[in-house]
Amino acid sequence: MKSYDLTSEEYNTILAFKRDLHQHPELSRNEVCTTQKIKEFLANIPSVEVLPLPLKTGVLARMKGTGDGPEIMLRADIDALPQTEEYESPWKSVNPGVMHACGHDFHTASLLGGILLLEKARMDSQLCGTVDFVFQPAEEGTTGARMLIDAGLFDMIHPDFCFGIHNWPSVKTGDVVCHEGALMSGKRNFEILIYGAGGHGSMPHLNVDPIVCTGAVIQSLQTVVSRNMNPLDSVVLSINMIEGGSPANMVADHVMMKGTIRSLSDSALDRAISRIETIVCKAAEAYECKSEIIWQERIPAVWNSPEMTALAKKCASVTGCRLTEAPPSLASEDFALYRAYVTSFFYWLGSTAEGDVPEELHKPRFHTDDTALRYGARLYAASVLN
């Protein structure tokens, strides 16, 4: 199969697009201008059809090849994070408290570059089958994939395979990770409510204090990982928010906590969820409180099959990327939800220049080496053409 690359003009076009998105980031479910810019870019590619999507944000588009072949879905995410950018550049975010701290602008521009390459292949009669392009909103809260699925994504398209890419700062530009098995963790976020009976702080015997109970719950939950999990399983349980309290002389009526539980193992995650439910219920009873747990949707682990890993390595081999390895991450990705509908593979693409210090995802000084856009574009295109 003939390989394709971006011209200098094409590279500069997607680079300018990426930097414009970076300068004007938008939060999950509010990527209105980002959505419009993507549609305007695609309108200049004759073979691309933008399909109607019954959502406020996000883009679904299609390119048909000149011959018979599989239907392949390529996915990029488009949303930013509620963070203040500290990395200085001419395209630093101008939206206060919002930045592309995870590189979704990089993913979007890479996919647009991949579409330019696929258009060249189609004109050479080298593109067979159909390619579906999914620019997904709201990945940061791991709700965007579910939004698209519930909106009928897989009624509108019927892909045989699906590929996604995430930049990975600990991997150098020019390297790509094609990892077999669990790559990113499954997770379940939760909210815990502890109900007491407030009153004057001078009369504790007449009250039921939910703050004391909350302290016991948090301490007890730490034993889930340390005493209930196989030490060889990777599990993280974090309480990341506590809200509750009254004036200094009053006992509160209730306390709310938010947290997350993550693991690369489905069975370990099952066990952890069960222990959380038991500990919260019994601790609340011990302190004469009532409790409630509100669970968010469970996001499965990103998992690459042996067959898809072999295919991905073949695709990556024609891009000029070097195959490398990296340990799995307990970060999560709602790309994993697509696996219930279509055979999928998820790449990690190096995004840190040689000699640069990696700034990890979700950090205020995060940035990508934008020369890696060429590799991203090639990788998306090669996943269709090989």
C-alpha positions as CSV (number, residue, x, y, z in Angstrom):
1,M,0.0,0.0,0.0
2,K,1.3,3.4,-0.9
3,S,2.1,5.7,2.0
4,Y,1.0,9.3,2.2
5,D,2.3,12.3,4.1
6,L,1.3,15.9,4.6
7,T,2.7,18.6,2.5
8,S,4.3,21.6,4.2
9,E,1.2,23.6,3.4
10,E,-1.1,20.9,4.8
11,Y,0.9,20.5,7.9
12,N,0.9,24.3,8.5
13,T,-2.9,24.2,8.0
14,I,-3.5,21.6,10.7
15,L,-0.9,23.2,13.0
16,A,-2.7,26.6,12.7
17,F,-6.0,24.8,13.4
18,K,-4.6,23.1,16.5
19,R,-3.2,26.3,17.9
20,D,-6.4,28.1,17.3
21,L,-8.3,25.4,19.3
22,H,-5.6,25.6,22.0
23,Q,-6.0,29.4,22.3
24,H,-9.8,29.1,22.4
25,P,-10.6,26.0,24.5
26,E,-14.1,25.0,25.4
27,L,-15.4,22.8,28.3
28,S,-17.3,19.5,28.0
29,R,-20.7,19.8,26.4
30,N,-20.0,23.5,25.4
31,E,-17.6,22.9,22.5
32,V,-19.9,25.0,20.2
33,C,-17.2,27.0,18.4
34,T,-14.9,24.0,18.2
35,T,-17.7,22.0,16.6
36,Q,-18.3,24.8,14.1
37,K,-14.6,25.1,13.2
38,I,-14.4,21.4,12.5
39,K,-17.4,21.5,10.2
40,E,-16.0,24.5,8.4
41,F,-12.7,22.6,7.9
42,L,-14.5,19.5,6.6
43,A,-16.6,21.5,4.2
44,N,-13.4,22.1,2.1
45,I,-12.9,18.4,1.5
46,P,-15.2,17.4,-1.3
47,S,-15.5,13.7,-0.4
48,V,-16.5,14.3,3.2
49,E,-20.1,14.2,4.2
50,V,-21.1,15.7,7.5
51,L,-23.9,13.6,9.0
52,P,-26.6,15.1,11.2
53,L,-26.0,14.5,14.9
54,P,-28.8,15.2,17.4
55,L,-26.4,16.8,19.9
56,K,-25.4,20.4,20.8
57,T,-21.7,19.6,20.1
58,G,-19.6,17.0,18.4
59,V,-19.2,16.1,14.7
60,L,-19.9,12.9,12.8
61,A,-18.7,12.7,9.2
62,R,-18.1,10.1,6.5
63,M,-15.8,9.4,3.5
64,K,-16.6,6.7,1.0
65,G,-13.8,5.0,-0.9
66,T,-13.7,4.0,-4.5
67,G,-14.0,0.3,-3.9
68,D,-15.5,-2.3,-1.5
69,G,-13.9,-2.7,1.9
70,P,-14.6,-2.5,5.6
71,E,-16.2,0.4,7.4
72,I,-13.7,1.9,9.9
73,M,-14.3,4.5,12.6
74,L,-11.7,7.0,13.6
75,R,-12.3,8.9,16.8
76,A,-10.8,12.1,18.3
77,D,-12.0,14.0,21.4
78,I,-12.5,17.8,21.4
79,D,-13.1,19.2,24.9
80,A,-10.8,21.1,27.3
81,L,-10.4,21.2,31.1
82,P,-11.3,23.7,33.8
83,Q,-7.7,24.7,34.5
84,T,-5.6,27.9,34.2
85,E,-2.8,27.5,31.8
86,E,0.7,28.3,33.0
87,Y,2.8,27.4,29.9
88,E,3.8,30.5,28.0
89,S,3.3,30.5,24.2
90,P,1.8,32.8,21.6
91,W,-1.3,30.5,21.5
92,K,-1.8,30.3,25.3
93,S,-5.5,30.0,26.2
94,V,-7.4,33.3,26.2
95,N,-10.4,31.7,28.0
96,P,-9.9,32.3,31.8
97,G,-9.7,29.0,33.7
98,V,-10.0,26.8,30.7
99,M,-7.2,25.0,28.8
100,H,-6.4,22.1,26.6
101,A,-4.5,20.3,29.3
102,C,-5.0,16.8,27.9
103,G,-4.2,17.4,24.2
104,H,-7.6,17.0,22.7
105,D,-6.8,19.9,20.4
106,F,-3.8,17.8,19.2
107,H,-6.1,14.8,18.7
108,T,-8.6,16.8,16.7
109,A,-5.9,18.4,14.4
110,S,-4.3,15.0,13.9
111,L,-7.6,13.4,12.8
112,L,-8.1,16.4,10.4
113,G,-4.6,15.7,9.0
114,G,-5.5,12.0,8.7
115,I,-8.6,13.0,6.6
116,L,-6.4,15.0,4.3
117,L,-4.2,12.0,3.7
118,L,-7.2,9.7,3.2
119,E,-8.6,12.1,0.6
120,K,-5.3,11.7,-1.3
121,A,-5.6,8.0,-1.1
122,R,-9.2,8.1,-2.4
123,M,-8.2,10.3,-5.3
124,D,-5.5,7.6,-6.1
125,S,-8.3,4.9,-5.9
126,Q,-6.4,3.5,-2.9
127,L,-9.2,4.0,-0.4
128,C,-11.7,1.1,-0.2
129,G,-14.7,0.9,2.0
130,T,-16.1,3.7,4.2
131,V,-14.4,5.8,6.9
132,D,-16.4,7.3,9.8
133,F,-14.9,10.3,11.6
134,V,-16.1,10.9,15.1
135,F,-15.1,14.1,16.8
136,Q,-16.4,13.4,20.3
137,P,-17.4,16.0,22.9
138,A,-17.3,15.6,26.7
139,E,-14.5,13.0,27.1
140,E,-13.1,14.7,30.2
141,G,-16.1,13.7,32.3
142,T,-16.2,10.3,30.5
143,T,-19.8,11.1,29.4
144,G,-19.3,12.0,25.7
145,A,-19.1,8.5,24.3
146,R,-22.3,7.5,26.1
147,M,-24.0,10.7,24.8
148,L,-23.1,9.7,21.2
149,I,-24.2,6.1,21.7
150,D,-27.5,7.1,23.2
151,A,-28.0,9.6,20.4
152,G,-27.9,6.7,18.0
153,L,-24.3,6.7,16.8
154,F,-24.3,3.0,15.9
155,D,-27.6,3.3,14.2
156,M,-26.1,5.9,11.8
157,I,-22.8,4.1,11.2
158,H,-21.9,0.4,11.3
159,P,-18.1,0.2,11.6
160,D,-16.2,-3.1,11.5
161,F,-13.2,-1.6,13.3
162,C,-12.5,1.5,15.4
163,F,-9.3,3.3,16.2
164,G,-8.4,6.1,18.6
165,I,-5.3,7.9,19.6
166,H,-4.1,9.7,22.8
167,N,-1.0,11.7,23.0
168,W,1.3,10.5,25.8
169,P,3.8,12.9,27.3
170,S,6.1,10.3,28.8
171,V,6.7,8.9,25.3
172,K,9.0,10.8,22.9
173,T,7.8,12.3,19.6
174,G,8.2,9.7,16.9
175,D,7.4,6.7,19.2
176,V,4.0,4.9,19.4
177,V,2.7,2.4,22.0
178,C,0.7,-0.5,20.7
179,H,0.0,-2.3,24.0
180,E,-1.8,-5.6,24.1
181,G,-4.3,-6.0,26.9
182,A,-5.5,-3.5,29.5
183,L,-4.0,-0.1,28.6
184,M,-6.1,2.3,30.7
185,S,-8.2,1.6,33.8
186,G,-11.9,0.9,34.3
187,K,-13.4,3.3,36.8
188,R,-16.6,4.1,38.7
189,N,-17.1,7.5,40.2
190,F,-19.4,7.9,43.2
191,E,-21.0,10.4,45.6
192,I,-21.5,9.4,49.3
193,L,-24.1,11.2,51.4
194,I,-24.0,10.9,55.2
195,Y,-27.1,12.1,57.0
196,G,-27.0,13.1,60.7
197,A,-29.2,15.3,62.9
198,G,-27.8,18.7,63.5
199,G,-28.2,21.0,66.4
200,H,-26.2,23.2,68.8
201,G,-22.6,22.1,69.3
202,S,-22.9,22.5,73.1
203,M,-25.3,19.5,73.2
204,P,-23.7,16.7,71.3
205,H,-25.8,14.1,73.0
206,L,-28.9,15.5,71.4
207,N,-27.3,15.5,67.9
208,V,-26.0,12.9,65.4
209,D,-22.8,14.3,63.9
210,P,-22.2,13.3,60.2
211,I,-18.8,14.9,60.2
212,V,-17.4,12.5,62.7
213,C,-19.0,9.7,60.8
214,T,-17.5,11.0,57.5
215,G,-14.0,10.9,59.1
216,A,-14.5,7.3,60.0
217,V,-15.8,6.4,56.5
218,I,-12.8,8.0,54.8
219,Q,-10.3,6.2,57.1
220,S,-12.1,2.9,56.7
221,L,-12.2,3.2,52.9
222,Q,-8.4,3.3,52.8
223,T,-8.5,-0.4,53.8
224,V,-10.2,-1.4,50.6
225,V,-6.9,-1.2,48.7
226,S,-4.5,-2.0,51.5
227,R,-6.4,-5.0,52.9
228,N,-9.1,-6.2,50.4
229,M,-7.2,-6.2,47.1
230,N,-4.5,-8.6,45.8
231,P,-1.3,-6.5,46.1
232,L,-0.5,-7.6,42.5
233,D,-3.7,-5.8,41.2
234,S,-3.6,-2.1,40.4
235,V,-6.4,-0.4,42.3
236,V,-6.8,3.3,43.3
237,L,-9.5,4.6,45.6
238,S,-9.6,8.4,46.2
239,I,-12.0,10.7,48.0
240,N,-11.4,14.0,46.2
241,M,-14.1,16.2,47.6
242,I,-15.8,16.8,50.9
243,E,-18.6,19.3,51.4
244,G,-20.5,19.9,54.7
245,G,-20.6,22.0,57.8
246,S,-22.3,24.8,59.6
247,P,-21.3,27.8,61.8
248,A,-18.7,26.9,64.4
249,N,-21.3,26.3,67.1
250,M,-23.6,24.1,65.0
251,V,-23.5,20.4,64.2
252,A,-24.2,19.8,60.5
253,D,-27.1,17.8,59.1
254,H,-25.3,16.1,56.3
255,V,-22.0,15.7,54.5
256,M,-21.3,14.9,50.9
257,M,-18.2,13.2,49.5
258,K,-17.1,12.5,45.9
259,G,-14.6,10.0,44.9
260,T,-13.4,7.5,42.3
261,I,-12.4,3.8,42.2
262,R,-10.2,2.5,39.4
263,S,-8.5,-0.7,38.3
264,L,-7.1,-2.5,35.3
265,S,-8.9,-5.6,36.5
266,D,-12.7,-6.1,36.2
267,S,-12.8,-8.5,39.1
268,A,-10.8,-6.2,41.4
269,L,-13.1,-3.3,40.5
270,D,-16.1,-5.5,41.4
271,R,-14.6,-6.4,44.7
272,A,-13.7,-2.8,45.5
273,I,-17.2,-1.6,44.7
274,S,-18.7,-4.3,47.0
275,R,-16.4,-3.3,49.9
276,I,-17.2,0.4,49.5
277,E,-20.9,-0.3,49.8
278,T,-20.5,-2.4,52.9
279,I,-18.1,0.0,54.6
280,V,-20.2,3.1,54.0
281,C,-23.4,1.3,55.2
282,K,-21.9,-0.2,58.3
283,A,-19.9,2.8,59.3
284,A,-22.9,5.0,59.1
285,E,-24.9,2.5,61.3
286,A,-22.1,2.5,63.8
287,Y,-22.3,6.3,64.2
288,E,-26.1,6.3,64.1
289,C,-26.2,8.0,60.8
290,K,-27.9,7.2,57.5
291,S,-26.0,6.9,54.2
292,E,-26.5,6.9,50.5
293,I,-24.2,6.1,47.6
294,I,-24.9,7.5,44.1
295,W,-22.9,5.6,41.5
296,Q,-22.0,7.1,38.2
297,E,-21.8,4.9,35.1
298,R,-19.0,2.3,35.1
299,I,-16.4,3.0,32.5
300,P,-14.7,-0.3,31.4
301,A,-10.9,-0.6,30.9
302,V,-9.4,0.3,27.6
303,W,-8.4,-3.1,26.3
304,N,-6.6,-4.1,23.1
305,S,-7.0,-7.6,21.9
306,P,-4.0,-9.6,20.5
307,E,-5.5,-9.6,17.0
308,M,-6.0,-5.8,17.0
309,T,-2.6,-5.2,18.6
310,A,-1.0,-7.1,15.7
311,L,-3.0,-5.1,13.2
312,A,-2.1,-1.8,14.9
313,K,1.6,-2.6,14.9
314,K,1.4,-3.3,11.2
315,C,-0.3,0.0,10.6
316,A,2.2,1.9,12.8
317,S,5.1,0.4,11.0
318,V,4.4,2.4,7.8
319,T,4.1,5.7,9.5
320,G,7.8,6.2,10.4
321,C,6.9,5.8,14.1
322,R,9.1,3.7,16.3
323,L,7.3,1.0,18.3
324,T,7.9,1.3,22.0
325,E,6.3,0.1,25.3
326,A,5.0,2.0,28.2
327,P,3.3,0.8,31.4
328,P,-0.5,0.9,31.5
329,S,-2.2,3.8,33.2
330,L,-4.9,4.1,35.9
331,A,-6.3,7.1,34.0
332,S,-9.5,6.3,32.2
333,E,-10.9,6.9,28.7
334,D,-14.5,6.6,27.6
335,F,-13.2,5.3,24.3
336,A,-13.6,2.0,26.1
337,L,-17.4,2.2,25.8
338,Y,-17.2,1.8,22.0
339,R,-15.7,-1.7,22.4
340,A,-19.2,-3.1,23.3
341,Y,-20.3,-2.1,19.7
342,V,-17.2,-2.4,17.5
343,T,-13.8,-4.1,17.6
344,S,-11.4,-1.3,18.8
345,F,-7.8,-0.4,19.3
346,F,-6.3,2.6,21.2
347,Y,-2.8,3.9,20.5
348,W,-0.6,6.1,22.7
349,L,1.4,8.5,20.5
350,G,4.6,10.2,21.8
351,S,4.2,14.0,22.2
352,T,7.3,15.2,24.0
353,A,10.3,16.6,21.9
354,E,13.7,15.1,22.5
355,G,15.4,17.1,25.3
356,D,12.1,18.6,26.6
357,V,10.9,17.8,30.1
358,P,7.5,15.9,29.9
359,E,4.6,17.8,31.4
360,E,2.0,15.2,32.3
361,L,-1.7,15.3,31.3
362,H,-4.0,17.7,33.3
363,K,-1.0,19.8,34.5
364,P,-1.1,23.6,34.1
365,R,2.1,23.5,32.1
366,F,1.1,20.7,29.8
367,H,2.0,21.1,26.2
368,T,2.5,18.9,23.1
369,D,5.4,18.8,20.6
370,D,3.4,19.9,17.6
371,T,5.8,18.3,15.1
372,A,4.1,15.1,16.3
373,L,1.0,16.1,14.4
374,R,2.5,14.5,11.3
375,Y,2.7,11.2,13.1
376,G,-0.8,11.5,14.4
377,A,-2.2,12.2,10.9
378,R,-0.2,9.3,9.4
379,L,-1.3,6.9,12.2
380,Y,-5.0,7.7,11.7
381,A,-4.7,7.3,7.9
382,A,-2.6,4.1,8.1
383,S,-5.2,2.5,10.4
384,V,-7.6,2.7,7.5
385,L,-5.2,1.9,4.6
386,N,-3.3,-1.1,6.0
